[in-house]
Amino acid sequence: MDARTVVDRFFTAYYTGDVGAARDTITDDFSLYGPFATCRNPEEFFELAKGLLQIVRGHRVLRWVIEGNNVSALYEIMIQGRSGVRPLTTGGWFTVKDGRVSSGTLLYDSEAFHAILSR
């Protein structure tokens, strides 16, 4: 399976709230770095994700860039706010190892995230 497909499977499982399937797409030493949190293993990741998963309503990838086992994506996360579902544009780059996502780094505008929630 190519690296893009692996990351896409992770996105689909995670952003639809299927924690079991999402866990199957990441390595045991998975790490994630982002504006609000850093996770150094899957347990930390899913513990911190509980709140986000309550308000996520899917995703849409706008652009992929693939270089071997490194995958970058520009995508929208659909967030449920007070006035409905709004997209949060997110950039991320991910490393794939042995058919699973081993690490990721996310970038997004935290002010835009808070604006979606408070509208």
Summary of the structure (lengths in Angstrom):
residues: 119
radius of gyration: 13.6
end to end distance: 40.8
largest distance: 42.0
contacts: 344
relative contact order: 0.21
helix: 34%
strand: 48%
